[in-house]
Amino acid sequence: GQKTVRVINNTLGIPIFRYYDGTDTEVTSAMLPAAIPDIRRVEITLAVETKDIDPTTNKRRRMIYSSSVALRNHH
């Protein structure tokens, strides 16, 4: 059957998007929008938990998925 998950990034204090410049230094929200031209990589993180409680542990299962995207045609 179909599994349902809930995104819980806010609950855990994990940002969904993080931005980095060409030296791999994080571009913070305080630096935006002026630093947008400097962004070279975006990290995307989803923290999720199952909708249903696991009968073995009586808790929801939590998982964190993360990936980075290098911006190729960004000048």
All heavy atoms as a GROMACS GRO file, in nm:
protein
  596
    1GLY      N    1   0.081  -0.119   0.000
    1GLY     CA    2   0.000   0.000   0.000
    1GLY      C    3   0.085   0.125   0.000
    1GLY      O    4   0.206   0.122   0.016
    2GLN      N    5   0.017   0.233  -0.018
    2GLN     CA    6   0.083   0.363  -0.022
    2GLN      C    7   0.120   0.408   0.119
    2GLN      O    8   0.040   0.398   0.211
    2GLN     CB    9  -0.010   0.465  -0.087
    2GLN     CG   10   0.052   0.600  -0.104
    2GLN     CD   11  -0.042   0.697  -0.175
    2GLN    OE1   12  -0.151   0.661  -0.214
    2GLN    NE2   13   0.000   0.819  -0.189
    3LYS      N   14   0.243   0.458   0.135
    3LYS     CA   15   0.290   0.511   0.263
    3LYS      C   16   0.275   0.663   0.261
    3LYS      O   17   0.298   0.727   0.159
    3LYS     CB   18   0.436   0.476   0.286
    3LYS     CG   19   0.465   0.328   0.279
    3LYS     CD   20   0.430   0.262   0.407
    3LYS     CE   21   0.472   0.116   0.398
    3LYS     NZ   22   0.425   0.035   0.500
    4THR      N   23   0.238   0.718   0.373
    4THR     CA   24   0.225   0.863   0.384
    4THR      C   25   0.325   0.914   0.487
    4THR      O   26   0.340   0.856   0.593
    4THR     CB   27   0.081   0.900   0.429
    4THR    OG1   28  -0.011   0.848   0.334
    4THR    CG2   29   0.064   1.049   0.438
    5VAL      N   30   0.394   1.022   0.452
    5VAL     CA   31   0.488   1.084   0.544
    5VAL      C   32   0.452   1.231   0.560
    5VAL      O   33   0.384   1.290   0.477
    5VAL     CB   34   0.635   1.072   0.495
    5VAL    CG1   35   0.679   0.928   0.491
    5VAL    CG2   36   0.655   1.139   0.362
    6ARG      N   37   0.499   1.288   0.670
    6ARG     CA   38   0.481   1.430   0.696
    6ARG      C   39   0.617   1.495   0.700
    6ARG      O   40   0.711   1.441   0.760
    6ARG     CB   41   0.410   1.451   0.831
    6ARG     CG   42   0.274   1.387   0.835
    6ARG     CD   43   0.200   1.416   0.961
    6ARG     NE   44   0.276   1.377   1.081
    6ARG     CZ   45   0.226   1.380   1.203
    6ARG    NH1   46   0.103   1.419   1.223
    6ARG    NH2   47   0.300   1.343   1.306
    7VAL      N   48   0.629   1.612   0.637
    7VAL     CA   49   0.754   1.687   0.639
    7VAL      C   50   0.762   1.759   0.774
    7VAL      O   51   0.670   1.832   0.811
    7VAL     CB   52   0.762   1.787   0.522
    7VAL    CG1   53   0.889   1.870   0.529
    7VAL    CG2   54   0.753   1.713   0.389
    8ILE      N   55   0.873   1.739   0.847
    8ILE     CA   56   0.886   1.794   0.982
    8ILE      C   57   1.012   1.880   0.997
    8ILE      O   58   1.064   1.894   1.108
    8ILE     CB   59   0.884   1.681   1.087
    8ILE    CG1   60   0.995   1.579   1.060
    8ILE    CG2   61   0.747   1.616   1.095
    8ILE    CD1   62   1.016   1.479   1.172
    9ASN      N   63   1.058   1.940   0.888
    9ASN     CA   64   1.177   2.025   0.895
    9ASN      C   65   1.162   2.134   1.002
    9ASN      O   66   1.254   2.156   1.081
    9ASN     CB   67   1.205   2.090   0.760
    9ASN     CG   68   1.264   1.993   0.661
    9ASN    OD1   69   1.200   1.893   0.627
    9ASN    ND2   70   1.385   2.019   0.615
   10ASN      N   71   1.048   2.202   1.003
   10ASN     CA   72   1.028   2.310   1.101
   10ASN      C   73   1.032   2.258   1.244
   10ASN      O   74   1.090   2.322   1.331
   10ASN     CB   75   0.897   2.384   1.075
   10ASN     CG   76   0.903   2.471   0.951
   10ASN    OD1   77   1.011   2.505   0.904
   10ASN    ND2   78   0.788   2.505   0.898
   11THR      N   79   0.973   2.142   1.267
   11THR     CA   80   0.971   2.083   1.401
   11THR      C   81   1.113   2.057   1.450
   11THR      O   82   1.143   2.077   1.568
   11THR     CB   83   0.893   1.950   1.399
   11THR    OG1   84   0.760   1.977   1.353
   11THR    CG2   85   0.886   1.887   1.536
   12LEU      N   86   1.201   2.014   1.362
   12LEU     CA   87   1.338   1.979   1.399
   12LEU      C   88   1.436   2.095   1.381
   12LEU      O   89   1.554   2.081   1.413
   12LEU     CB   90   1.385   1.858   1.317
   12LEU     CG   91   1.304   1.730   1.333
   12LEU    CD1   92   1.359   1.620   1.245
   12LEU    CD2   93   1.300   1.686   1.479
   13GLY      N   94   1.389   2.207   1.327
   13GLY     CA   95   1.477   2.322   1.306
   13GLY      C   96   1.577   2.302   1.195
   13GLY      O   97   1.686   2.357   1.197
   14ILE      N   98   1.538   2.223   1.094
   14ILE     CA   99   1.626   2.194   0.980
   14ILE      C  100   1.574   2.269   0.858
   14ILE      O  101   1.461   2.246   0.815
   14ILE     CB  102   1.630   2.043   0.950
   14ILE    CG1  103   1.684   1.966   1.071
   14ILE    CG2  104   1.712   2.014   0.825
   14ILE    CD1  105   1.674   1.815   1.056
   15PRO      N  106   1.654   2.360   0.800
   15PRO     CA  107   1.606   2.430   0.681
   15PRO      C  108   1.594   2.335   0.562
   15PRO      O  109   1.676   2.243   0.547
   15PRO     CB  110   1.713   2.537   0.656
   15PRO     CG  111   1.834   2.488   0.727
   15PRO     CD  112   1.788   2.400   0.840
   16ILE      N  113   1.494   2.357   0.480
   16ILE     CA  114   1.477   2.275   0.359
   16ILE      C  115   1.584   2.312   0.256
   16ILE      O  116   1.643   2.225   0.194
   16ILE     CB  117   1.336   2.290   0.300
   16ILE    CG1  118   1.233   2.230   0.397
   16ILE    CG2  119   1.325   2.222   0.163
   16ILE    CD1  120   1.089   2.248   0.354
   17PHE      N  121   1.610   2.441   0.240
   17PHE     CA  122   1.709   2.488   0.143
   17PHE      C  123   1.823   2.559   0.214
   17PHE      O  124   1.799   2.642   0.302
   17PHE     CB  125   1.646   2.586   0.042
   17PHE     CG  126   1.538   2.526  -0.041
   17PHE    CD1  127   1.405   2.552  -0.014
   17PHE    CD2  128   1.569   2.441  -0.147
   17PHE    CE1  129   1.304   2.497  -0.090
   17PHE    CE2  130   1.469   2.385  -0.224
   17PHE     CZ  131   1.337   2.413  -0.195
   18ARG      N  132   1.946   2.527   0.175
   18ARG     CA  133   2.065   2.599   0.220
   18ARG      C  134   2.146   2.632   0.095
   18ARG      O  135   2.155   2.550   0.004
   18ARG     CB  136   2.148   2.516   0.317
   18ARG     CG  137   2.073   2.493   0.448
   18ARG     CD  138   2.148   2.401   0.540
   18ARG     NE  139   2.266   2.471   0.592
   18ARG     CZ  140   2.357   2.410   0.668
   18ARG    NH1  141   2.347   2.283   0.698
   18ARG    NH2  142   2.460   2.479   0.713
   19TYR      N  143   2.203   2.751   0.092
   19TYR     CA  144   2.272   2.800  -0.027
   19TYR      C  145   2.421   2.820   0.003
   19TYR      O  146   2.457   2.862   0.113
   19TYR     CB  147   2.210   2.932  -0.071
   19TYR     CG  148   2.060   2.924  -0.086
   19TYR    CD1  149   1.975   2.964   0.016
   19TYR    CD2  150   2.003   2.872  -0.202
   19TYR    CE1  151   1.837   2.955   0.003
   19TYR    CE2  152   1.866   2.862  -0.216
   19TYR     CZ  153   1.783   2.904  -0.113
   19TYR     OH  154   1.648   2.894  -0.126
   20TYR      N  155   2.506   2.794  -0.098
   20TYR     CA  156   2.650   2.805  -0.082
   20TYR      C  157   2.711   2.878  -0.200
   20TYR      O  158   2.665   2.863  -0.314
   20TYR     CB  159   2.713   2.665  -0.069
   20TYR     CG  160   2.665   2.593   0.053
   20TYR    CD1  161   2.549   2.516   0.050
   20TYR    CD2  162   2.733   2.602   0.174
   20TYR    CE1  163   2.502   2.451   0.162
   20TYR    CE2  164   2.687   2.537   0.287
   20TYR     CZ  165   2.572   2.462   0.281
   20TYR     OH  166   2.525   2.397   0.394
   21ASP      N  167   2.817   2.953  -0.174
   21ASP     CA  168   2.885   3.025  -0.281
   21ASP      C  169   2.995   2.938  -0.342
   21ASP      O  170   3.008   2.820  -0.308
   21ASP     CB  171   2.941   3.160  -0.231
   21ASP     CG  172   3.052   3.147  -0.129
   21ASP    OD1  173   3.109   3.037  -0.112
   21ASP    OD2  174   3.082   3.250  -0.064
   22GLY      N  175   3.075   2.995  -0.429
   22GLY     CA  176   3.179   2.921  -0.500
   22GLY      C  177   3.289   2.867  -0.412
   22GLY      O  178   3.361   2.776  -0.451
   23THR      N  179   3.305   2.921  -0.291
   23THR     CA  180   3.406   2.871  -0.197
   23THR      C  181   3.343   2.774  -0.097
   23THR      O  182   3.407   2.737   0.001
   23THR     CB  183   3.474   2.986  -0.120
   23THR    OG1  184   3.377   3.052  -0.039
   23THR    CG2  185   3.539   3.084  -0.216
   24ASP      N  186   3.218   2.736  -0.121
   24ASP     CA  187   3.141   2.645  -0.036
   24ASP      C  188   3.111   2.704   0.102
   24ASP      O  189   3.091   2.633   0.200
   24ASP     CB  190   3.210   2.509  -0.022
   24ASP     CG  191   3.109   2.395  -0.023
   24ASP    OD1  192   3.003   2.411  -0.087
   24ASP    OD2  193   3.134   2.292   0.041
   25THR      N  194   3.105   2.837   0.107
   25THR     CA  195   3.064   2.907   0.228
   25THR      C  196   2.913   2.927   0.220
   25THR      O  197   2.861   2.967   0.116
   25THR     CB  198   3.135   3.044   0.238
   25THR    OG1  199   3.276   3.021   0.242
   25THR    CG2  200   3.092   3.120   0.361
   26GLU      N  201   2.844   2.903   0.331
   26GLU     CA  202   2.699   2.915   0.329
   26GLU      C  203   2.657   3.060   0.309
   26GLU      O  204   2.713   3.152   0.370
   26GLU     CB  205   2.638   2.862   0.459
   26GLU     CG  206   2.487   2.863   0.455
   26GLU     CD  207   2.422   2.793   0.573
   26GLU    OE1  208   2.493   2.746   0.664
   26GLU    OE2  209   2.298   2.786   0.573
   27VAL      N  210   2.560   3.081   0.222
   27VAL     CA  211   2.498   3.210   0.200
   27VAL      C  212   2.374   3.212   0.288
   27VAL      O  213   2.279   3.137   0.265
   27VAL     CB  214   2.460   3.230   0.051
   27VAL    CG1  215   2.385   3.360   0.031
   27VAL    CG2  216   2.584   3.222  -0.038
   28THR      N  217   2.375   3.296   0.391
   28THR     CA  218   2.265   3.299   0.486
   28THR      C  219   2.152   3.388   0.436
   28THR      O  220   2.171   3.470   0.345
   28THR     CB  221   2.313   3.350   0.623
   28THR    OG1  222   2.354   3.486   0.609
   28THR    CG2  223   2.427   3.264   0.676
   29SER      N  224   2.037   3.374   0.499
   29SER     CA  225   1.921   3.455   0.459
   29SER      C  226   1.947   3.603   0.481
   29SER      O  227   1.892   3.687   0.409
   29SER     CB  228   1.797   3.410   0.534
   29SER     OG  229   1.816   3.423   0.674
   30ALA      N  230   2.034   3.638   0.577
   30ALA     CA  231   2.067   3.778   0.601
   30ALA      C  232   2.144   3.838   0.483
   30ALA      O  233   2.143   3.959   0.463
   30ALA     CB  234   2.150   3.791   0.729
   31MET      N  235   2.208   3.753   0.404
   31MET     CA  236   2.288   3.799   0.289
   31MET      C  237   2.203   3.812   0.163
   31MET      O  238   2.252   3.863   0.061
   31MET     CB  239   2.403   3.701   0.265
   31MET     CG  240   2.496   3.688   0.384
   31MET     SD  241   2.600   3.542   0.376
   31MET     CE  242   2.718   3.588   0.251
   32LEU      N  243   2.081   3.764   0.167
   32LEU     CA  244   1.993   3.767   0.049
   32LEU      C  245   1.910   3.893   0.049
   32LEU      O  246   1.882   3.949   0.153
   32LEU     CB  247   1.902   3.644   0.049
   32LEU     CG  248   1.975   3.510   0.040
   32LEU    CD1  249   1.877   3.396   0.056
   32LEU    CD2  250   2.050   3.497  -0.091
   33PRO      N  251   1.869   3.945  -0.063
   33PRO     CA  252   1.885   3.894  -0.199
   33PRO      C  253   2.016   3.935  -0.266
   33PRO      O  254   2.047   3.887  -0.374
   33PRO     CB  255   1.766   3.951  -0.274
   33PRO     CG  256   1.743   4.084  -0.210
   33PRO     CD  257   1.778   4.061  -0.062
   34ALA      N  258   2.097   4.018  -0.202
   34ALA     CA  259   2.219   4.069  -0.266
   34ALA      C  260   2.315   3.958  -0.308
   34ALA      O  261   2.384   3.970  -0.410
   34ALA     CB  262   2.291   4.167  -0.173
   35ALA      N  263   2.320   3.848  -0.233
   35ALA     CA  264   2.417   3.741  -0.262
   35ALA      C  265   2.366   3.636  -0.360
   35ALA      O  266   2.437   3.540  -0.389
   35ALA     CB  267   2.457   3.673  -0.131
   36ILE      N  268   2.248   3.653  -0.415
   36ILE     CA  269   2.194   3.555  -0.510
   36ILE      C  270   2.290   3.528  -0.626
   36ILE      O  271   2.311   3.412  -0.662
   36ILE     CB  272   2.054   3.597  -0.561
   36ILE    CG1  273   1.952   3.578  -0.449
   36ILE    CG2  274   2.014   3.515  -0.685
   36ILE    CD1  275   1.812   3.628  -0.483
   37PRO      N  276   2.356   3.628  -0.683
   37PRO     CA  277   2.449   3.599  -0.793
   37PRO      C  278   2.569   3.514  -0.751
   37PRO      O  279   2.635   3.453  -0.835
   37PRO     CB  280   2.496   3.738  -0.839
   37PRO     CG  281   2.390   3.831  -0.795
   37PRO     CD  282   2.336   3.773  -0.667
   38ASP      N  283   2.598   3.507  -0.622
   38ASP     CA  284   2.713   3.429  -0.573
   38ASP      C  285   2.681   3.283  -0.548
   38ASP      O  286   2.772   3.202  -0.528
   38ASP     CB  287   2.765   3.490  -0.442
   38ASP     CG  288   2.810   3.634  -0.459
   38ASP    OD1  289   2.859   3.668  -0.569
   38ASP    OD2  290   2.794   3.712  -0.364
   39ILE      N  291   2.554   3.246  -0.548
   39ILE     CA  292   2.514   3.109  -0.514
   39ILE      C  293   2.559   3.014  -0.624
   39ILE      O  294   2.532   3.035  -0.742
   39ILE     CB  295   2.362   3.099  -0.491
   39ILE    CG1  296   2.324   3.181  -0.369
   39ILE    CG2  297   2.319   2.953  -0.475
   39ILE    CD1  298   2.174   3.195  -0.348
   40ARG      N  299   2.628   2.906  -0.584
   40ARG     CA  300   2.675   2.805  -0.677
   40ARG      C  301   2.624   2.665  -0.646
   40ARG      O  302   2.633   2.575  -0.727
   40ARG     CB  303   2.829   2.801  -0.678
   40ARG     CG  304   2.893   2.927  -0.731
   40ARG     CD  305   2.861   2.945  -0.879
   40ARG     NE  306   2.916   3.067  -0.934
   40ARG     CZ  307   2.852   3.182  -0.941
   40ARG    NH1  308   2.729   3.192  -0.894
   40ARG    NH2  309   2.908   3.289  -0.994
   41ARG      N  310   2.572   2.645  -0.525
   41ARG     CA  311   2.522   2.513  -0.486
   41ARG      C  312   2.404   2.530  -0.392
   41ARG      O  313   2.402   2.620  -0.309
   41ARG     CB  314   2.633   2.433  -0.417
   41ARG     CG  315   2.593   2.293  -0.378
   41ARG     CD  316   2.713   2.212  -0.328
   41ARG     NE  317   2.766   2.259  -0.202
   41ARG     CZ  318   2.721   2.220  -0.082
   41ARG    NH1  319   2.621   2.135  -0.072
   41ARG    NH2  320   2.776   2.266   0.028
   42VAL      N  321   2.304   2.444  -0.408
   42VAL     CA  322   2.187   2.444  -0.321
   42VAL      C  323   2.177   2.306  -0.257
   42VAL      O  324   2.182   2.204  -0.327
   42VAL     CB  325   2.056   2.474  -0.399
   42VAL    CG1  326   1.936   2.471  -0.306
   42VAL    CG2  327   2.066   2.608  -0.470
   43GLU      N  328   2.168   2.304  -0.125
   43GLU     CA  329   2.147   2.178  -0.053
   43GLU      C  330   1.999   2.170  -0.015
   43GLU      O  331   1.944   2.265   0.040
   43GLU     CB  332   2.233   2.175   0.073
   43GLU     CG  333   2.221   2.047   0.151
   43GLU     CD  334   2.310   2.048   0.273
   43GLU    OE1  335   2.427   2.010   0.260
   43GLU    OE2  336   2.260   2.091   0.379
   44ILE      N  337   1.936   2.058  -0.046
   44ILE     CA  338   1.794   2.037  -0.020
   44ILE      C  339   1.782   1.922   0.080
   44ILE      O  340   1.834   1.814   0.055
   44ILE     CB  341   1.718   2.003  -0.150
   44ILE    CG1  342   1.744   2.111  -0.255
   44ILE    CG2  343   1.569   1.986  -0.123
   44ILE    CD1  344   1.732   2.064  -0.396
   45THR      N  345   1.715   1.948   0.191
   45THR     CA  346   1.700   1.847   0.296
   45THR      C  347   1.553   1.834   0.333
   45THR      O  348   1.487   1.935   0.360
   45THR     CB  349   1.782   1.885   0.421
   45THR    OG1  350   1.918   1.903   0.385
   45THR    CG2  351   1.770   1.779   0.528
   46LEU      N  352   1.505   1.711   0.333
   46LEU     CA  353   1.369   1.684   0.379
   46LEU      C  354   1.377   1.593   0.501
   46LEU      O  355   1.433   1.484   0.494
   46LEU     CB  356   1.285   1.616   0.271
   46LEU     CG  357   1.240   1.704   0.156
   46LEU    CD1  358   1.161   1.620   0.056
   46LEU    CD2  359   1.155   1.820   0.206
   47ALA      N  360   1.324   1.640   0.611
   47ALA     CA  361   1.309   1.559   0.731
   47ALA      C  362   1.162   1.516   0.735
   47ALA      O  363   1.072   1.601   0.729
   47ALA     CB  364   1.345   1.638   0.856
   48VAL      N  365   1.138   1.386   0.741
   48VAL     CA  366   1.001   1.336   0.735
   48VAL      C  367   0.979   1.233   0.846
   48VAL      O  368   1.073   1.175   0.899
   48VAL     CB  369   0.969   1.272   0.598
   48VAL    CG1  370   0.982   1.374   0.486
   48VAL    CG2  371   1.057   1.152   0.570
   49GLU      N  372   0.853   1.216   0.878
   49GLU     CA  373   0.816   1.107   0.968
   49GLU      C  374   0.692   1.040   0.912
   49GLU      O  375   0.613   1.102   0.841
   49GLU     CB  376   0.794   1.156   1.110
   49GLU     CG  377   0.670   1.239   1.130
   49GLU     CD  378   0.653   1.285   1.276
   49GLU    OE1  379   0.741   1.261   1.359
   49GLU    OE2  380   0.549   1.346   1.302
   50THR      N  381   0.677   0.912   0.944
   50THR     CA  382   0.561   0.838   0.896
   50THR      C  383   0.434   0.891   0.961
   50THR      O  384   0.436   0.938   1.075
   50THR     CB  385   0.576   0.688   0.927
   50THR    OG1  386   0.595   0.671   1.067
   50THR    CG2  387   0.691   0.626   0.850
   51LYS      N  388   0.326   0.886   0.888
   51LYS     CA  389   0.198   0.930   0.941
   51LYS      C  390   0.151   0.833   1.049
   51LYS      O  391   0.100   0.875   1.153
   51LYS     CB  392   0.094   0.937   0.828
   51LYS     CG  393  -0.042   0.978   0.874
   51LYS     CD  394  -0.142   0.975   0.760
   51LYS     CE  395  -0.283   0.994   0.812
   51LYS     NZ  396  -0.383   0.946   0.721
   52ASP      N  397   0.171   0.706   1.024
   52ASP     CA  398   0.125   0.603   1.118
   52ASP      C  399   0.235   0.567   1.218
   52ASP      O  400   0.353   0.572   1.187
   52ASP     CB  401   0.082   0.478   1.041
   52ASP     CG  402  -0.033   0.506   0.945
   52ASP    OD1  403  -0.124   0.584   0.983
   52ASP    OD2  404  -0.031   0.454   0.833
   53ILE      N  405   0.194   0.529   1.335
   53ILE     CA  406   0.287   0.489   1.440
   53ILE      C  407   0.329   0.344   1.418
   53ILE      O  408   0.248   0.257   1.387
   53ILE     CB  409   0.221   0.508   1.578
   53ILE    CG1  410   0.198   0.657   1.603
   53ILE    CG2  411   0.304   0.445   1.689
   53ILE    CD1  412   0.125   0.690   1.729
   54ASP      N  413   0.459   0.319   1.432
   54ASP     CA  414   0.514   0.185   1.418
   54ASP      C  415   0.470   0.101   1.539
   54ASP      O  416   0.497   0.138   1.652
   54ASP     CB  417   0.666   0.195   1.412
   54ASP     CG  418   0.735   0.061   1.387
   54ASP    OD1  419   0.680  -0.044   1.428
   54ASP    OD2  420   0.843   0.063   1.329
   55PRO      N  421   0.401  -0.009   1.514
   55PRO     CA  422   0.351  -0.089   1.627
   55PRO      C  423   0.462  -0.152   1.712
   55PRO      O  424   0.442  -0.184   1.829
   55PRO     CB  425   0.265  -0.197   1.561
   55PRO     CG  426   0.306  -0.200   1.419
   55PRO     CD  427   0.362  -0.065   1.386
   56THR      N  428   0.581  -0.167   1.655
   56THR     CA  429   0.692  -0.225   1.729
   56THR      C  430   0.749  -0.129   1.833
   56THR      O  431   0.781  -0.167   1.945
   56THR     CB  432   0.805  -0.267   1.632
   56THR    OG1  433   0.750  -0.350   1.532
   56THR    CG2  434   0.916  -0.341   1.704
   57THR      N  435   0.760   0.000   1.795
   57THR     CA  436   0.822   0.099   1.883
   57THR      C  437   0.722   0.197   1.945
   57THR      O  438   0.758   0.273   2.033
   57THR     CB  439   0.926   0.181   1.805
   57THR    OG1  440   0.859   0.253   1.700
   57THR    CG2  441   1.036   0.094   1.749
   58ASN      N  442   0.598   0.195   1.894
   58ASN     CA  443   0.495   0.291   1.935
   58ASN      C  444   0.534   0.436   1.907
   58ASN      O  445   0.492   0.527   1.975
   58ASN     CB  446   0.457   0.273   2.082
   58ASN     CG  447   0.384   0.144   2.105
   58ASN    OD1  448   0.305   0.101   2.020
   58ASN    ND2  449   0.408   0.080   2.218
   59LYS      N  450   0.620   0.454   1.806
   59LYS     CA  451   0.663   0.587   1.762
   59LYS      C  452   0.656   0.594   1.611
   59LYS      O  453   0.655   0.492   1.543
   59LYS     CB  454   0.807   0.614   1.807
   59LYS     CG  455   0.825   0.617   1.956
   59LYS     CD  456   0.970   0.646   1.990
   59LYS     CE  457   0.989   0.648   2.140
   59LYS     NZ  458   1.128   0.674   2.176
   60ARG      N  459   0.655   0.717   1.561
   60ARG     CA  460   0.664   0.735   1.417
   60ARG      C  461   0.810   0.719   1.375
   60ARG      O  462   0.900   0.760   1.447
   60ARG     CB  463   0.614   0.874   1.378
   60ARG     CG  464   0.465   0.890   1.395
   60ARG     CD  465   0.422   1.030   1.354
   60ARG     NE  466   0.279   1.040   1.351
   60ARG     CZ  467   0.204   1.076   1.456
   60ARG    NH1  468   0.261   1.105   1.571
   60ARG    NH2  469   0.073   1.081   1.445
   61ARG      N  470   0.831   0.660   1.258
   61ARG     CA  471   0.968   0.649   1.205
   61ARG      C  472   1.006   0.781   1.142
   61ARG      O  473   0.928   0.843   1.070
   61ARG     CB  474   0.974   0.539   1.100
   61ARG     CG  475   0.958   0.401   1.160
   61ARG     CD  476   0.986   0.291   1.060
   61ARG     NE  477   1.126   0.303   1.015
   61ARG     CZ  478   1.166   0.273   0.893
   61ARG    NH1  479   1.082   0.231   0.802
   61ARG    NH2  480   1.293   0.286   0.859
   62ARG      N  481   1.129   0.828   1.170
   62ARG     CA  482   1.181   0.952   1.113
   62ARG      C  483   1.296   0.921   1.018
   62ARG      O  484   1.378   0.835   1.045
   62ARG     CB  485   1.230   1.045   1.223
   62ARG     CG  486   1.117   1.106   1.302
   62ARG     CD  487   1.169   1.207   1.400
   62ARG     NE  488   1.057   1.276   1.463
   62ARG     CZ  489   1.071   1.370   1.555
   62ARG    NH1  490   1.193   1.407   1.594
   62ARG    NH2  491   0.965   1.427   1.606
   63MET      N  492   1.299   0.997   0.909
   63MET     CA  493   1.404   0.983   0.810
   63MET      C  494   1.445   1.122   0.761
   63MET      O  495   1.362   1.212   0.758
   63MET     CB  496   1.355   0.899   0.692
   63MET     CG  497   1.323   0.756   0.730
   63MET     SD  498   1.182   0.687   0.640
   63MET     CE  499   1.045   0.763   0.723
   64ILE      N  500   1.571   1.136   0.725
   64ILE     CA  501   1.620   1.261   0.668
   64ILE      C  502   1.683   1.230   0.533
   64ILE      O  503   1.771   1.144   0.523
   64ILE     CB  504   1.721   1.331   0.762
   64ILE    CG1  505   1.650   1.369   0.892
   64ILE    CG2  506   1.781   1.454   0.694
   64ILE    CD1  507   1.741   1.434   0.996
   65TYR      N  508   1.636   1.299   0.430
   65TYR     CA  509   1.688   1.285   0.295
   65TYR      C  510   1.753   1.416   0.255
   65TYR      O  511   1.695   1.523   0.275
   65TYR     CB  512   1.574   1.254   0.196
   65TYR     CG  513   1.498   1.128   0.229
   65TYR    CD1  514   1.379   1.133   0.300
   65TYR    CD2  515   1.547   1.004   0.190
   65TYR    CE1  516   1.309   1.017   0.330
   65TYR    CE2  517   1.478   0.888   0.220
   65TYR     CZ  518   1.358   0.895   0.291
   65TYR     OH  519   1.291   0.781   0.321
   66SER      N  520   1.872   1.409   0.196
   66SER     CA  521   1.943   1.530   0.159
   66SER      C  522   2.015   1.511   0.025
   66SER      O  523   2.064   1.403  -0.005
   66SER     CB  524   2.045   1.565   0.268
   66SER     OG  525   2.109   1.686   0.238
   67SER      N  526   2.019   1.620  -0.052
   67SER     CA  527   2.090   1.617  -0.179
   67SER      C  528   2.140   1.757  -0.210
   67SER      O  529   2.082   1.856  -0.164
   67SER     CB  530   1.996   1.570  -0.290
   67SER     OG  531   2.066   1.557  -0.412
   68SER      N  532   2.247   1.766  -0.286
   68SER     CA  533   2.300   1.896  -0.329
   68SER      C  534   2.289   1.908  -0.480
   68SER      O  535   2.303   1.810  -0.552
   68SER     CB  536   2.448   1.910  -0.291
   68SER     OG  537   2.461   1.938  -0.156
   69VAL      N  538   2.265   2.030  -0.523
   69VAL     CA  539   2.254   2.059  -0.665
   69VAL      C  540   2.354   2.168  -0.698
   69VAL      O  541   2.350   2.277  -0.640
   69VAL     CB  542   2.111   2.105  -0.702
   69VAL    CG1  543   2.102   2.141  -0.848
   69VAL    CG2  544   2.009   2.000  -0.664
   70ALA      N  545   2.446   2.139  -0.790
   70ALA     CA  546   2.541   2.240  -0.836
   70ALA      C  547   2.474   2.317  -0.950
   70ALA      O  548   2.419   2.258  -1.043
   70ALA     CB  549   2.669   2.174  -0.886
   71LEU      N  550   2.480   2.448  -0.942
   71LEU     CA  551   2.419   2.533  -1.044
   71LEU      C  552   2.519   2.552  -1.157
   71LEU      O  553   2.624   2.612  -1.138
   71LEU     CB  554   2.377   2.667  -0.983
   71LEU     CG  555   2.287   2.655  -0.861
   71LEU    CD1  556   2.256   2.792  -0.804
   71LEU    CD2  557   2.159   2.581  -0.896
   72ARG      N  558   2.487   2.502  -1.274
   72ARG     CA  559   2.582   2.501  -1.384
   72ARG      C  560   2.580   2.629  -1.467
   72ARG      O  561   2.685   2.679  -1.506
   72ARG     CB  562   2.557   2.382  -1.475
   72ARG     CG  563   2.582   2.253  -1.404
   72ARG     CD  564   2.570   2.130  -1.488
   72ARG     NE  565   2.496   2.142  -1.612
   72ARG     CZ  566   2.502   2.057  -1.709
   72ARG    NH1  567   2.579   1.951  -1.698
   72ARG    NH2  568   2.432   2.073  -1.817
   73ASN      N  569   2.466   2.679  -1.502
   73ASN     CA  570   2.459   2.794  -1.592
   73ASN      C  571   2.434   2.924  -1.518
   73ASN      O  572   2.365   3.012  -1.565
   73ASN     CB  573   2.348   2.772  -1.697
   73ASN     CG  574   2.379   2.655  -1.785
   73ASN    OD1  575   2.495   2.632  -1.818
   73ASN    ND2  576   2.279   2.580  -1.820
   74HIS      N  577   2.494   2.936  -1.403
   74HIS     CA  578   2.474   3.054  -1.318
   74HIS      C  579   2.598   3.142  -1.325
   74HIS      O  580   2.708   3.097  -1.299
   74HIS     CB  581   2.450   3.006  -1.174
   74HIS     CG  582   2.409   3.115  -1.082
   74HIS    ND1  583   2.308   3.201  -1.108
   74HIS    CD2  584   2.457   3.148  -0.961
   74HIS    CE1  585   2.294   3.284  -1.008
   74HIS    NE2  586   2.383   3.254  -0.916
   75HIS      N  587   2.578   3.265  -1.365
   75HIS     CA  588   2.693   3.359  -1.379
   75HIS      C  589   2.689   3.462  -1.272
   75HIS      O  590   2.595   3.515  -1.233
   75HIS     CB  591   2.691   3.426  -1.516
   75HIS     CG  592   2.698   3.326  -1.628
   75HIS    ND1  593   2.814   3.258  -1.658
   75HIS    CD2  594   2.604   3.280  -1.713
   75HIS    CE1  595   2.790   3.178  -1.760
   75HIS    NE2  596   2.664   3.189  -1.795
   0.00000   0.00000   0.00000
